[in-house]
Amino acid sequence: MSDAFLPQGAPGELLDERDLSKLRWRCRRGLLENDLLIEKFFERYAGSLTVGQARGLHALMELADNDLLDLLLWRKEPGVDITTMEMSEVLGMLRGGRVGAREQLAG
């Protein structure tokens, strides 16, 4: 995990614009489906993301595209891939709470 993209500060602090921009760049994916879900996530949460959530999202981006997509589409339950509470929280946000990813794409 490259520290260049990790925001500094306390986990509860809101991200500043510079860190948010760097995080968006880091979250670009090779699969269009992942990009669509991640873009919807940023549309919904960009103004309220915390440093801790950014770290969780950054860690999720270390997963392979297909593994990430399986998690987002509920094809796979979180397991050994999800190693922190921050990752788990952000995965729930990406999944849209209890709404399935297919409904997120349509909505």
Biopython code that builds the backbone (N, CA, C, O; Angstrom):
import numpy as np
from Bio.PDB.StructureBuilder import StructureBuilder

atoms = [
    (1, "MET", "N", (0.850, -1.171, 0.000)),
    (1, "MET", "CA", (0.000, 0.000, 0.000)),
    (1, "MET", "C", (0.892, 1.229, 0.000)),
    (1, "MET", "O", (1.730, 1.378, 0.889)),
    (2, "SER", "N", (0.735, 2.090, -0.952)),
    (2, "SER", "CA", (1.566, 3.283, -1.065)),
    (2, "SER", "C", (1.074, 4.367, -0.112)),
    (2, "SER", "O", (-0.103, 4.726, -0.125)),
    (3, "ASP", "N", (1.986, 4.888, 0.718)),
    (3, "ASP", "CA", (1.626, 5.944, 1.661)),
    (3, "ASP", "C", (1.318, 7.265, 0.975)),
    (3, "ASP", "O", (0.723, 8.148, 1.593)),
    (4, "ALA", "N", (1.706, 7.426, -0.286)),
    (4, "ALA", "CA", (1.465, 8.679, -1.003)),
    (4, "ALA", "C", (-0.022, 8.990, -1.117)),
    (4, "ALA", "O", (-0.404, 10.157, -1.208)),
    (5, "PHE", "N", (-0.862, 7.963, -1.114)),
    (5, "PHE", "CA", (-2.295, 8.177, -1.257)),
    (5, "PHE", "C", (-3.032, 8.178, 0.077)),
    (5, "PHE", "O", (-4.213, 8.521, 0.125)),
    (6, "LEU", "N", (-2.365, 7.806, 1.143)),
    (6, "LEU", "CA", (-3.030, 7.733, 2.437)),
    (6, "LEU", "C", (-3.121, 9.112, 3.071)),
    (6, "LEU", "O", (-2.107, 9.795, 3.215)),
    (7, "PRO", "N", (-4.331, 9.531, 3.452)),
    (7, "PRO", "CA", (-4.479, 10.836, 4.098)),
    (7, "PRO", "C", (-3.916, 10.801, 5.512)),
    (7, "PRO", "O", (-3.932, 9.764, 6.176)),
    (8, "GLN", "N", (-3.425, 11.928, 5.956)),
    (8, "GLN", "CA", (-2.911, 12.067, 7.313)),
    (8, "GLN", "C", (-4.019, 12.655, 8.180)),
    (8, "GLN", "O", (-4.904, 13.356, 7.689)),
    (9, "GLY", "N", (-3.957, 12.362, 9.456)),
    (9, "GLY", "CA", (-4.933, 12.926, 10.375)),
    (9, "GLY", "C", (-5.635, 11.849, 11.172)),
    (9, "GLY", "O", (-5.414, 10.655, 10.970)),
    (10, "ALA", "N", (-6.487, 12.295, 12.085)),
    (10, "ALA", "CA", (-7.247, 11.386, 12.934)),
    (10, "ALA", "C", (-8.329, 10.690, 12.112)),
    (10, "ALA", "O", (-8.866, 11.283, 11.177)),
    (11, "PRO", "N", (-8.657, 9.441, 12.448)),
    (11, "PRO", "CA", (-9.639, 8.687, 11.664)),
    (11, "PRO", "C", (-10.995, 9.373, 11.511)),
    (11, "PRO", "O", (-11.667, 9.168, 10.500)),
    (12, "GLY", "N", (-11.416, 10.179, 12.484)),
    (12, "GLY", "CA", (-12.717, 10.827, 12.416)),
    (12, "GLY", "C", (-12.747, 12.151, 11.672)),
    (12, "GLY", "O", (-13.820, 12.707, 11.438)),
    (13, "GLU", "N", (-11.579, 12.660, 11.298)),
    (13, "GLU", "CA", (-11.512, 13.941, 10.571)),
    (13, "GLU", "C", (-12.056, 13.789, 9.161)),
    (13, "GLU", "O", (-11.883, 12.750, 8.523)),
    (14, "LEU", "N", (-12.719, 14.844, 8.681)),
    (14, "LEU", "CA", (-13.182, 14.839, 7.294)),
    (14, "LEU", "C", (-11.999, 14.998, 6.351)),
    (14, "LEU", "O", (-11.017, 15.666, 6.673)),
    (15, "LEU", "N", (-12.104, 14.377, 5.185)),
    (15, "LEU", "CA", (-11.064, 14.515, 4.158)),
    (15, "LEU", "C", (-11.086, 15.915, 3.580)),
    (15, "LEU", "O", (-12.152, 16.499, 3.387)),
    (16, "ASP", "N", (-9.912, 16.453, 3.303)),
    (16, "ASP", "CA", (-9.879, 17.727, 2.594)),
    (16, "ASP", "C", (-9.933, 17.452, 1.087)),
    (16, "ASP", "O", (-9.834, 16.304, 0.653)),
    (17, "GLU", "N", (-10.089, 18.511, 0.305)),
    (17, "GLU", "CA", (-10.260, 18.366, -1.150)),
    (17, "GLU", "C", (-9.069, 17.681, -1.813)),
    (17, "GLU", "O", (-9.241, 16.867, -2.721)),
    (18, "ARG", "N", (-7.877, 18.009, -1.362)),
    (18, "ARG", "CA", (-6.671, 17.413, -1.961)),
    (18, "ARG", "C", (-6.635, 15.904, -1.726)),
    (18, "ARG", "O", (-6.381, 15.133, -2.651)),
    (19, "ASP", "N", (-6.891, 15.488, -0.486)),
    (19, "ASP", "CA", (-6.891, 14.058, -0.179)),
    (19, "ASP", "C", (-8.022, 13.338, -0.905)),
    (19, "ASP", "O", (-7.850, 12.203, -1.350)),
    (20, "LEU", "N", (-9.178, 13.988, -1.027)),
    (20, "LEU", "CA", (-10.298, 13.391, -1.749)),
    (20, "LEU", "C", (-9.941, 13.188, -3.218)),
    (20, "LEU", "O", (-10.259, 12.151, -3.801)),
    (21, "SER", "N", (-9.287, 14.166, -3.808)),
    (21, "SER", "CA", (-8.875, 14.062, -5.204)),
    (21, "SER", "C", (-7.880, 12.918, -5.398)),
    (21, "SER", "O", (-7.984, 12.156, -6.360)),
    (22, "LYS", "N", (-6.918, 12.799, -4.487)),
    (22, "LYS", "CA", (-5.942, 11.711, -4.573)),
    (22, "LYS", "C", (-6.622, 10.356, -4.393)),
    (22, "LYS", "O", (-6.257, 9.386, -5.056)),
    (23, "LEU", "N", (-7.605, 10.286, -3.502)),
    (23, "LEU", "CA", (-8.323, 9.034, -3.275)),
    (23, "LEU", "C", (-9.122, 8.631, -4.512)),
    (23, "LEU", "O", (-9.123, 7.463, -4.901)),
    (24, "ARG", "N", (-9.796, 9.589, -5.123)),
    (24, "ARG", "CA", (-10.537, 9.293, -6.360)),
    (24, "ARG", "C", (-9.602, 8.723, -7.427)),
    (24, "ARG", "O", (-9.946, 7.758, -8.109)),
    (25, "TRP", "N", (-8.424, 9.322, -7.566)),
    (25, "TRP", "CA", (-7.448, 8.841, -8.551)),
    (25, "TRP", "C", (-7.025, 7.409, -8.220)),
    (25, "TRP", "O", (-6.925, 6.564, -9.110)),
    (26, "ARG", "N", (-6.780, 7.144, -6.945)),
    (26, "ARG", "CA", (-6.349, 5.812, -6.507)),
    (26, "ARG", "C", (-7.425, 4.757, -6.747)),
    (26, "ARG", "O", (-7.107, 3.580, -6.919)),
    (27, "CYS", "N", (-8.679, 5.159, -6.762)),
    (27, "CYS", "CA", (-9.792, 4.217, -6.866)),
    (27, "CYS", "C", (-10.168, 3.856, -8.297)),
    (27, "CYS", "O", (-11.107, 3.088, -8.511)),
    (28, "ARG", "N", (-9.465, 4.388, -9.263)),
    (28, "ARG", "CA", (-9.765, 4.018, -10.650)),
    (28, "ARG", "C", (-9.455, 2.540, -10.842)),
    (28, "ARG", "O", (-8.420, 2.047, -10.393)),
    (29, "ARG", "N", (-10.376, 1.833, -11.523)),
    (29, "ARG", "CA", (-10.252, 0.383, -11.653)),
    (29, "ARG", "C", (-10.218, -0.036, -13.110)),
    (29, "ARG", "O", (-10.525, 0.747, -14.009)),
    (30, "GLY", "N", (-9.839, -1.283, -13.323)),
    (30, "GLY", "CA", (-9.791, -1.838, -14.669)),
    (30, "GLY", "C", (-11.123, -2.379, -15.150)),
    (30, "GLY", "O", (-11.320, -2.546, -16.354)),
    (31, "LEU", "N", (-12.040, -2.655, -14.237)),
    (31, "LEU", "CA", (-13.368, -3.152, -14.602)),
    (31, "LEU", "C", (-14.383, -2.017, -14.537)),
    (31, "LEU", "O", (-14.490, -1.329, -13.522)),
    (32, "LEU", "N", (-15.111, -1.829, -15.603)),
    (32, "LEU", "CA", (-16.112, -0.765, -15.668)),
    (32, "LEU", "C", (-17.137, -0.894, -14.548)),
    (32, "LEU", "O", (-17.550, 0.109, -13.967)),
    (33, "GLU", "N", (-17.547, -2.118, -14.243)),
    (33, "GLU", "CA", (-18.549, -2.326, -13.194)),
    (33, "GLU", "C", (-18.059, -1.773, -11.856)),
    (33, "GLU", "O", (-18.817, -1.121, -11.137)),
    (34, "ASN", "N", (-16.803, -2.030, -11.525)),
    (34, "ASN", "CA", (-16.237, -1.474, -10.289)),
    (34, "ASN", "C", (-16.217, 0.045, -10.342)),
    (34, "ASN", "O", (-16.588, 0.708, -9.374)),
    (35, "ASP", "N", (-15.786, 0.595, -11.465)),
    (35, "ASP", "CA", (-15.742, 2.055, -11.603)),
    (35, "ASP", "C", (-17.117, 2.682, -11.401)),
    (35, "ASP", "O", (-17.234, 3.723, -10.754)),
    (36, "LEU", "N", (-18.155, 2.060, -11.946)),
    (36, "LEU", "CA", (-19.510, 2.602, -11.799)),
    (36, "LEU", "C", (-19.954, 2.595, -10.345)),
    (36, "LEU", "O", (-20.525, 3.575, -9.865)),
    (37, "LEU", "N", (-19.699, 1.510, -9.649)),
    (37, "LEU", "CA", (-20.087, 1.427, -8.242)),
    (37, "LEU", "C", (-19.281, 2.397, -7.380)),
    (37, "LEU", "O", (-19.822, 3.018, -6.465)),
    (38, "ILE", "N", (-18.007, 2.525, -7.670)),
    (38, "ILE", "CA", (-17.156, 3.435, -6.898)),
    (38, "ILE", "C", (-17.533, 4.887, -7.171)),
    (38, "ILE", "O", (-17.524, 5.709, -6.254)),
    (39, "GLU", "N", (-17.863, 5.212, -8.409)),
    (39, "GLU", "CA", (-18.284, 6.582, -8.728)),
    (39, "GLU", "C", (-19.586, 6.928, -8.005)),
    (39, "GLU", "O", (-19.739, 8.038, -7.496)),
    (40, "LYS", "N", (-20.518, 5.983, -7.961)),
    (40, "LYS", "CA", (-21.770, 6.208, -7.233)),
    (40, "LYS", "C", (-21.479, 6.424, -5.743)),
    (40, "LYS", "O", (-22.119, 7.255, -5.099)),
    (41, "PHE", "N", (-20.521, 5.683, -5.204)),
    (41, "PHE", "CA", (-20.092, 5.853, -3.818)),
    (41, "PHE", "C", (-19.597, 7.281, -3.589)),
    (41, "PHE", "O", (-19.989, 7.926, -2.617)),
    (42, "PHE", "N", (-18.736, 7.775, -4.486)),
    (42, "PHE", "CA", (-18.213, 9.134, -4.334)),
    (42, "PHE", "C", (-19.315, 10.176, -4.488)),
    (42, "PHE", "O", (-19.299, 11.189, -3.788)),
    (43, "GLU", "N", (-20.260, 9.956, -5.380)),
    (43, "GLU", "CA", (-21.382, 10.892, -5.519)),
    (43, "GLU", "C", (-22.149, 11.000, -4.212)),
    (43, "GLU", "O", (-22.593, 12.084, -3.834)),
    (44, "ARG", "N", (-22.301, 9.901, -3.536)),
    (44, "ARG", "CA", (-23.089, 9.862, -2.313)),
    (44, "ARG", "C", (-22.306, 10.347, -1.093)),
    (44, "ARG", "O", (-22.864, 11.044, -0.246)),
    (45, "TYR", "N", (-21.035, 9.994, -0.990)),
    (45, "TYR", "CA", (-20.308, 10.188, 0.263)),
    (45, "TYR", "C", (-19.127, 11.159, 0.205)),
    (45, "TYR", "O", (-18.512, 11.406, 1.242)),
    (46, "ALA", "N", (-18.787, 11.712, -0.939)),
    (46, "ALA", "CA", (-17.568, 12.529, -1.058)),
    (46, "ALA", "C", (-17.502, 13.642, -0.014)),
    (46, "ALA", "O", (-16.433, 13.894, 0.544)),
    (47, "GLY", "N", (-18.598, 14.299, 0.256)),
    (47, "GLY", "CA", (-18.596, 15.422, 1.186)),
    (47, "GLY", "C", (-18.504, 15.041, 2.645)),
    (47, "GLY", "O", (-18.290, 15.904, 3.497)),
    (48, "SER", "N", (-18.662, 13.756, 2.953)),
    (48, "SER", "CA", (-18.661, 13.342, 4.354)),
    (48, "SER", "C", (-17.650, 12.243, 4.669)),
    (48, "SER", "O", (-17.681, 11.677, 5.762)),
    (49, "LEU", "N", (-16.759, 11.934, 3.735)),
    (49, "LEU", "CA", (-15.764, 10.882, 3.981)),
    (49, "LEU", "C", (-14.752, 11.313, 5.034)),
    (49, "LEU", "O", (-14.264, 12.443, 5.027)),
    (50, "THR", "N", (-14.452, 10.395, 5.931)),
    (50, "THR", "CA", (-13.454, 10.658, 6.962)),
    (50, "THR", "C", (-12.110, 10.054, 6.559)),
    (50, "THR", "O", (-12.016, 9.266, 5.618)),
    (51, "VAL", "N", (-11.096, 10.440, 7.286)),
    (51, "VAL", "CA", (-9.760, 9.893, 7.055)),
    (51, "VAL", "C", (-9.775, 8.378, 7.253)),
    (51, "VAL", "O", (-9.165, 7.649, 6.472)),
    (52, "GLY", "N", (-10.458, 7.904, 8.275)),
    (52, "GLY", "CA", (-10.541, 6.462, 8.522)),
    (52, "GLY", "C", (-11.224, 5.721, 7.387)),
    (52, "GLY", "O", (-10.763, 4.660, 6.965)),
    (53, "GLN", "N", (-12.317, 6.275, 6.892)),
    (53, "GLN", "CA", (-13.010, 5.653, 5.765)),
    (53, "GLN", "C", (-12.140, 5.662, 4.516)),
    (53, "GLN", "O", (-12.153, 4.708, 3.738)),
    (54, "ALA", "N", (-11.388, 6.735, 4.324)),
    (54, "ALA", "CA", (-10.480, 6.806, 3.176)),
    (54, "ALA", "C", (-9.418, 5.718, 3.270)),
    (54, "ALA", "O", (-9.055, 5.109, 2.264)),
    (55, "ARG", "N", (-8.925, 5.478, 4.467)),
    (55, "ARG", "CA", (-7.940, 4.406, 4.649)),
    (55, "ARG", "C", (-8.570, 3.046, 4.361)),
    (55, "ARG", "O", (-7.935, 2.182, 3.757)),
    (56, "GLY", "N", (-9.810, 2.855, 4.790)),
    (56, "GLY", "CA", (-10.505, 1.602, 4.495)),
    (56, "GLY", "C", (-10.721, 1.409, 3.007)),
    (56, "GLY", "O", (-10.532, 0.309, 2.488)),
    (57, "LEU", "N", (-11.119, 2.473, 2.316)),
    (57, "LEU", "CA", (-11.325, 2.398, 0.869)),
    (57, "LEU", "C", (-10.003, 2.131, 0.162)),
    (57, "LEU", "O", (-9.944, 1.330, -0.771)),
    (58, "HIS", "N", (-8.955, 2.794, 0.600)),
    (58, "HIS", "CA", (-7.629, 2.578, 0.014)),
    (58, "HIS", "C", (-7.230, 1.108, 0.158)),
    (58, "HIS", "O", (-6.698, 0.514, -0.780)),
    (59, "ALA", "N", (-7.480, 0.529, 1.315)),
    (59, "ALA", "CA", (-7.140, -0.881, 1.536)),
    (59, "ALA", "C", (-7.975, -1.794, 0.637)),
    (59, "ALA", "O", (-7.458, -2.784, 0.120)),
    (60, "LEU", "N", (-9.253, -1.477, 0.446)),
    (60, "LEU", "CA", (-10.090, -2.273, -0.460)),
    (60, "LEU", "C", (-9.560, -2.232, -1.886)),
    (60, "LEU", "O", (-9.689, -3.205, -2.628)),
    (61, "MET", "N", (-8.969, -1.115, -2.268)),
    (61, "MET", "CA", (-8.454, -0.982, -3.630)),
    (61, "MET", "C", (-7.229, -1.858, -3.875)),
    (61, "MET", "O", (-6.791, -2.008, -5.015)),
    (62, "GLU", "N", (-6.679, -2.435, -2.816)),
    (62, "GLU", "CA", (-5.569, -3.376, -2.965)),
    (62, "GLU", "C", (-6.050, -4.736, -3.465)),
    (62, "GLU", "O", (-5.246, -5.543, -3.931)),
    (63, "LEU", "N", (-7.356, -4.996, -3.372)),
    (63, "LEU", "CA", (-7.906, -6.268, -3.850)),
    (63, "LEU", "C", (-7.879, -6.314, -5.371)),
    (63, "LEU", "O", (-7.911, -5.279, -6.037)),
    (64, "ALA", "N", (-7.821, -7.514, -5.906)),
    (64, "ALA", "CA", (-7.925, -7.694, -7.355)),
    (64, "ALA", "C", (-9.315, -7.257, -7.812)),
    (64, "ALA", "O", (-10.279, -7.360, -7.053)),
    (65, "ASP", "N", (-9.422, -6.774, -9.044)),
    (65, "ASP", "CA", (-10.697, -6.280, -9.564)),
    (65, "ASP", "C", (-11.824, -7.293, -9.413)),
    (65, "ASP", "O", (-12.912, -6.938, -8.959)),
    (66, "ASN", "N", (-11.585, -8.541, -9.783)),
    (66, "ASN", "CA", (-12.645, -9.550, -9.710)),
    (66, "ASN", "C", (-13.049, -9.854, -8.274)),
    (66, "ASN", "O", (-14.231, -10.063, -8.002)),
    (67, "ASP", "N", (-12.096, -9.882, -7.354)),
    (67, "ASP", "CA", (-12.424, -10.100, -5.944)),
    (67, "ASP", "C", (-13.246, -8.942, -5.393)),
    (67, "ASP", "O", (-14.207, -9.156, -4.655)),
    (68, "LEU", "N", (-12.872, -7.721, -5.749)),
    (68, "LEU", "CA", (-13.624, -6.550, -5.309)),
    (68, "LEU", "C", (-15.045, -6.587, -5.861)),
    (68, "LEU", "O", (-16.003, -6.339, -5.129)),
    (69, "LEU", "N", (-15.183, -6.893, -7.132)),
    (69, "LEU", "CA", (-16.514, -6.949, -7.734)),
    (69, "LEU", "C", (-17.374, -8.019, -7.070)),
    (69, "LEU", "O", (-18.559, -7.792, -6.825)),
    (70, "ASP", "N", (-16.798, -9.179, -6.779)),
    (70, "ASP", "CA", (-17.556, -10.231, -6.097)),
    (70, "ASP", "C", (-18.066, -9.753, -4.741)),
    (70, "ASP", "O", (-19.192, -10.070, -4.358)),
    (71, "LEU", "N", (-17.255, -9.001, -4.018)),
    (71, "LEU", "CA", (-17.699, -8.453, -2.735)),
    (71, "LEU", "C", (-18.810, -7.426, -2.931)),
    (71, "LEU", "O", (-19.805, -7.441, -2.206)),
    (72, "LEU", "N", (-18.646, -6.541, -3.901)),
    (72, "LEU", "CA", (-19.628, -5.477, -4.123)),
    (72, "LEU", "C", (-20.970, -6.021, -4.582)),
    (72, "LEU", "O", (-22.015, -5.470, -4.237)),
    (73, "LEU", "N", (-20.951, -7.095, -5.355)),
    (73, "LEU", "CA", (-22.194, -7.684, -5.882)),
    (73, "LEU", "C", (-22.763, -8.763, -4.967)),
    (73, "LEU", "O", (-23.700, -9.463, -5.349)),
    (74, "TRP", "N", (-22.213, -8.904, -3.776)),
    (74, "TRP", "CA", (-22.679, -9.873, -2.789)),
    (74, "TRP", "C", (-22.496, -11.318, -3.261)),
    (74, "TRP", "O", (-23.170, -12.212, -2.749)),
    (75, "ARG", "N", (-21.618, -11.565, -4.208)),
    (75, "ARG", "CA", (-21.335, -12.935, -4.648)),
    (75, "ARG", "C", (-20.426, -13.639, -3.654)),
    (75, "ARG", "O", (-20.330, -14.866, -3.641)),
    (76, "LYS", "N", (-19.769, -12.855, -2.834)),
    (76, "LYS", "CA", (-18.795, -13.369, -1.879)),
    (76, "LYS", "C", (-18.978, -12.597, -0.581)),
    (76, "LYS", "O", (-19.162, -11.380, -0.588)),
    (77, "GLU", "N", (-18.927, -13.311, 0.519)),
    (77, "GLU", "CA", (-19.024, -12.654, 1.817)),
    (77, "GLU", "C", (-17.635, -12.202, 2.266)),
    (77, "GLU", "O", (-16.635, -12.839, 1.934)),
    (78, "PRO", "N", (-17.576, -11.112, 3.013)),
    (78, "PRO", "CA", (-16.275, -10.663, 3.515)),
    (78, "PRO", "C", (-15.629, -11.764, 4.348)),
    (78, "PRO", "O", (-16.293, -12.427, 5.145)),
    (79, "GLY", "N", (-14.374, -11.942, 4.161)),
    (79, "GLY", "CA", (-13.628, -12.962, 4.900)),
    (79, "GLY", "C", (-12.246, -12.448, 5.201)),
    (79, "GLY", "O", (-12.073, -11.366, 5.762)),
    (80, "VAL", "N", (-11.268, -13.234, 4.823)),
    (80, "VAL", "CA", (-9.881, -12.869, 5.115)),
    (80, "VAL", "C", (-9.434, -11.641, 4.337)),
    (80, "VAL", "O", (-8.434, -11.016, 4.689)),
    (81, "ASP", "N", (-10.179, -11.282, 3.259)),
    (81, "ASP", "CA", (-9.835, -10.086, 2.484)),
    (81, "ASP", "C", (-10.064, -8.805, 3.278)),
    (81, "ASP", "O", (-9.365, -7.812, 3.078)),
    (82, "ILE", "N", (-11.039, -8.830, 4.175)),
    (82, "ILE", "CA", (-11.419, -7.642, 4.943)),
    (82, "ILE", "C", (-10.732, -7.728, 6.298)),
    (82, "ILE", "O", (-11.148, -8.496, 7.166)),
    (83, "THR", "N", (-9.676, -6.936, 6.475)),
    (83, "THR", "CA", (-8.822, -7.090, 7.649)),
    (83, "THR", "C", (-9.011, -6.011, 8.708)),
    (83, "THR", "O", (-8.460, -6.133, 9.803)),
    (84, "THR", "N", (-9.777, -4.954, 8.414)),
    (84, "THR", "CA", (-9.974, -3.886, 9.398)),
    (84, "THR", "C", (-11.448, -3.495, 9.460)),
    (84, "THR", "O", (-12.218, -3.761, 8.538)),
    (85, "MET", "N", (-11.817, -2.862, 10.561)),
    (85, "MET", "CA", (-13.185, -2.352, 10.703)),
    (85, "MET", "C", (-13.452, -1.258, 9.671)),
    (85, "MET", "O", (-14.573, -1.130, 9.177)),
    (86, "GLU", "N", (-12.429, -0.471, 9.346)),
    (86, "GLU", "CA", (-12.592, 0.589, 8.342)),
    (86, "GLU", "C", (-12.947, -0.010, 6.983)),
    (86, "GLU", "O", (-13.808, 0.511, 6.275)),
    (87, "MET", "N", (-12.276, -1.114, 6.622)),
    (87, "MET", "CA", (-12.583, -1.782, 5.354)),
    (87, "MET", "C", (-14.015, -2.302, 5.366)),
    (87, "MET", "O", (-14.738, -2.163, 4.379)),
    (88, "SER", "N", (-14.423, -2.897, 6.474)),
    (88, "SER", "CA", (-15.773, -3.435, 6.595)),
    (88, "SER", "C", (-16.819, -2.329, 6.486)),
    (88, "SER", "O", (-17.835, -2.493, 5.810)),
    (89, "GLU", "N", (-16.570, -1.209, 7.148)),
    (89, "GLU", "CA", (-17.497, -0.073, 7.096)),
    (89, "GLU", "C", (-17.651, 0.447, 5.666)),
    (89, "GLU", "O", (-18.766, 0.681, 5.200)),
    (90, "VAL", "N", (-16.527, 0.623, 4.977)),
    (90, "VAL", "CA", (-16.568, 1.161, 3.619)),
    (90, "VAL", "C", (-17.206, 0.158, 2.659)),
    (90, "VAL", "O", (-17.923, 0.555, 1.741)),
    (91, "LEU", "N", (-16.954, -1.129, 2.860)),
    (91, "LEU", "CA", (-17.612, -2.133, 2.023)),
    (91, "LEU", "C", (-19.123, -2.020, 2.170)),
    (91, "LEU", "O", (-19.847, -2.090, 1.177)),
    (92, "GLY", "N", (-19.607, -1.847, 3.395)),
    (92, "GLY", "CA", (-21.040, -1.651, 3.610)),
    (92, "GLY", "C", (-21.556, -0.409, 2.906)),
    (92, "GLY", "O", (-22.655, -0.421, 2.353)),
    (93, "MET", "N", (-20.775, 0.659, 2.921)),
    (93, "MET", "CA", (-21.165, 1.889, 2.230)),
    (93, "MET", "C", (-21.185, 1.673, 0.722)),
    (93, "MET", "O", (-22.104, 2.125, 0.038)),
    (94, "LEU", "N", (-20.175, 0.985, 0.204)),
    (94, "LEU", "CA", (-20.125, 0.699, -1.233)),
    (94, "LEU", "C", (-21.296, -0.169, -1.666)),
    (94, "LEU", "O", (-21.835, -0.010, -2.761)),
    (95, "ARG", "N", (-21.677, -1.082, -0.794)),
    (95, "ARG", "CA", (-22.813, -1.957, -1.092)),
    (95, "ARG", "C", (-24.138, -1.221, -0.918)),
    (95, "ARG", "O", (-25.188, -1.744, -1.293)),
    (96, "GLY", "N", (-24.101, -0.036, -0.363)),
    (96, "GLY", "CA", (-25.320, 0.756, -0.184)),
    (96, "GLY", "C", (-26.180, 0.273, 0.955)),
    (96, "GLY", "O", (-27.405, 0.260, 0.834)),
    (97, "GLY", "N", (-25.580, -0.122, 2.055)),
    (97, "GLY", "CA", (-26.346, -0.657, 3.170)),
    (97, "GLY", "C", (-26.808, -2.058, 2.830)),
    (97, "GLY", "O", (-25.986, -2.933, 2.557)),
    (98, "ARG", "N", (-28.102, -2.280, 2.843)),
    (98, "ARG", "CA", (-28.640, -3.605, 2.537)),
    (98, "ARG", "C", (-29.109, -3.709, 1.098)),
    (98, "ARG", "O", (-29.636, -4.748, 0.699)),
    (99, "VAL", "N", (-28.933, -2.670, 0.317)),
    (99, "VAL", "CA", (-29.342, -2.687, -1.088)),
    (99, "VAL", "C", (-28.272, -3.391, -1.890)),
    (99, "VAL", "O", (-27.085, -3.114, -1.714)),
    (100, "GLY", "N", (-28.669, -4.300, -2.768)),
    (100, "GLY", "CA", (-27.722, -5.006, -3.616)),
    (100, "GLY", "C", (-27.087, -4.078, -4.631)),
    (100, "GLY", "O", (-27.642, -3.030, -4.961)),
    (101, "ALA", "N", (-25.930, -4.462, -5.119)),
    (101, "ALA", "CA", (-25.185, -3.622, -6.063)),
    (101, "ALA", "C", (-25.938, -3.423, -7.371)),
    (101, "ALA", "O", (-25.816, -2.366, -7.991)),
    (102, "ARG", "N", (-26.709, -4.408, -7.803)),
    (102, "ARG", "CA", (-27.465, -4.245, -9.051)),
    (102, "ARG", "C", (-28.478, -3.107, -8.919)),
    (102, "ARG", "O", (-28.692, -2.340, -9.858)),
    (103, "GLU", "N", (-29.098, -3.008, -7.738)),
    (103, "GLU", "CA", (-30.038, -1.914, -7.507)),
    (103, "GLU", "C", (-29.310, -0.581, -7.442)),
    (103, "GLU", "O", (-29.863, 0.441, -7.848)),
    (104, "GLN", "N", (-28.074, -0.570, -6.937)),
    (104, "GLN", "CA", (-27.293, 0.662, -6.899)),
    (104, "GLN", "C", (-27.007, 1.155, -8.303)),
    (104, "GLN", "O", (-27.116, 2.350, -8.579)),
    (105, "LEU", "N", (-26.643, 0.248, -9.188)),
    (105, "LEU", "CA", (-26.348, 0.644, -10.565)),
    (105, "LEU", "C", (-27.583, 1.214, -11.243)),
    (105, "LEU", "O", (-27.489, 2.180, -12.001)),
    (106, "ALA", "N", (-28.733, 0.625, -10.977)),
    (106, "ALA", "CA", (-29.976, 1.079, -11.603)),
    (106, "ALA", "C", (-30.445, 2.394, -11.003)),
    (106, "ALA", "O", (-31.064, 3.208, -11.688)),
    (107, "GLY", "N", (-30.149, 2.608, -9.706)),
    (107, "GLY", "CA", (-30.650, 3.782, -9.001)),
    (107, "GLY", "C", (-29.815, 4.931, -9.214)),
    (107, "GLY", "O", (-30.099, 6.007, -8.688)),
]
sb = StructureBuilder()
sb.init_structure("model")
sb.init_model(0)
sb.init_chain("A")
sb.init_seg("    ")
for serial, (resi, resn, name, xyz) in enumerate(atoms, 1):
    if name == "N":
        sb.init_residue(resn, " ", resi, " ")
    sb.init_atom(name, np.array(xyz, "f"), 0.0, 1.0, " ", f" {name:<3s}", serial, name[0])
structure = sb.get_structure()
